[in-house]
């Protein structure tokens, strides 16, 4: 990697030059960080509310769960299926089954 003589003398100069070109001041960096943090916080809260709403859907009824053994070292189990019938009753956030 080659450096220009002025960069070798003052390695921080190029960063300061970029800050001048785009008129980035430390205050603007702080404001941008605060705005980003607030935006991220509200995005996370929106996601949590969405997941909570989805979790409250009624899942009562009969569910069929199937496990298929695709890879196994015991060849007699290859392709074997285990099927479970599960009956679920949901009352609000309480689930029994």
Beta strands, then each sheet from edge to edge (+ up, - down):
strand 1: 61-68
strand 2: 81-91
strand 3: 94-96
sheet 1: 1+ 2- 3+
end
